[in-house]
């Protein structure tokens, strides 16, 4: 009997640093290593990474995608990381069908590999690299409502034990990481807002969707996200979880990464 898999938004950390045991990622490393113990092993994983944008929703369809070391200036060992997870062409084709059925343009890409938004967290979560994976791009223009719609379109995959994993960051202002020892009030305010919107069972899914669509009006929003690509994987996960208990998420990580508060949420 198939299990219903969760939709989970996680922070993936700074480049390859979680795989290098960087001290500012200690809490995140522990969280990602322990996370798979909280639900049955999925049969496959669909990853929405903040590090891939295309004109239309694009899906990796190779049988064995290579890794893309899409970061710069890190130690040599950062470019020797291996994570030979298999692709899943049949799942990629199904994903394309689901998106198109919902009126969302989609295409397959048999050449594109897995970027660090995929292999960094998954190497901690599933180090044996045995679970087939498909990566789904963000769509240029970065429309919040469009990414919620993408999540809704692919939600039924969860009933076939496909984990939907949004890999981003609830705080992503590179200039602000590690700056000073004073509390970052905008960081704290935005985190509080985001957690309340996603986890408050007193608000229905339509209220949550409106708030997430208009996220820029939240306190500290543009300080935390000068550009929103690291937030939008959350919108996909929310869309995939909208029909479960009014879209209410569970807060599963609420700690610091590189000195900034960040969250992980499970639908």
Secondary structure, DSSP 8 states (H G I E B T S, - for coil): ------EEEEE--STTGGGGT-GGGHHHHHHHHHHGGGS---SEEEEEEEEEEESSEEEE--SS--B-----S--GGGGS--------HHHHHHHHHHHHHTT--EEEESS--B-HHHHHHHHHH-TT--SEEEEEEEETT--HHHHHHHHHHHGGGGGGTEEEEEEE-S---TTTTT--SS--HHHHHHHHHHHHHHH-TTS-HHHHHHHHHTGGGSTTHHHH-SSGGGTHHHHHHHHHHTTSGGG--EEEEEEEETTEEEEEEE-
